[in-house]
């Protein structure tokens, strides 16, 4: 296991502690890698309990995406808006059901199992959902006027930073869950866009960077648990994010090199840190610091080597995320007071 895998494994001790993974659930996958791991994970999560498309609207998504601060509301994927559960509809500001793996990418419609699998179904603002359409995922474009932090082109869609990893792990789940057996489509992640109507979704390299940039937070972990209570299967990349590297080692070697070149100093830190990396210019970047509970505790513009004030943050482990144009990096930070 290379350096990035050790980093990811350490970062996600929280998810292993609080993820409520059934004992022995992943036993048959442990110690495997590559195609053998993919096959084992497919067998573990295959043949889930199926629900109808109406069930998603009527109760499942209201449960999986409930606002933890207001049980009457749900959190919408792309806007992050907390919205009353009873506002489902086709109006511009209503919420509706988003197929994160666009249903035209494989032509599976809204029928079980693909078309109603809650692991890739999320509530979204209706007009924003329409804007996303069936676009592949990649960085860049113009910012959406209603969904701050989401960018789009004619061919691609970039979600806000807070859910980039969620989107990546949903797409990866679909590629492992649906392997062409039992009359189901064989879904694959590829490293290009304009993939519809093929049973493919892109862009692989971008999704991989999003997976590292935005690790699972408490909301995503809880969502995985709630879906398990309905479907009796889990998203393995939320429970064990290190499985991504074990399946796609070409990616993790590249990410290891990139992450290894991101330097936080001092680390452990007390009152401040500075950041240095040969992969980033000395132009302004966006830096955020996230707690292990998924709470963003700091976000600011940053020029390389400047100091970031940590004086108000308590002791503990955090993730420092940095974005400059289409480049994303993350690193673990230990604050000791």
Secondary structure, DSSP 8 states (H G I E B T S, - for coil): --HHHHHHHHHTHHHHHHS---TTTTGGGTT--HHHHHHHHHHHH-S-----HHHIIIIIHHHHTEETTEEEEEE-TTT--EEEGGGBSSSTTSEEEEESS-TTBTT-TT-TTGGG-GGGEEEEEHHHHHHHTT-EE-S-SEE-SSSTT-EE-SSEEE--GGGHHHHHHHHHHHHHH-BS-TT--B-EE-SSS--TBSSEE--HHHHHHHHHHS---HHHHHHHHHHHHHHS---HHHH-THHHHHH-HHHHHHHHHHHHT-EEESSSBSSEEEEE-TTS-SSEEEEEEEETTS-EEEEEEEETT--EE-TTS-SEEEEEEEEETTEEEEEEEEE--
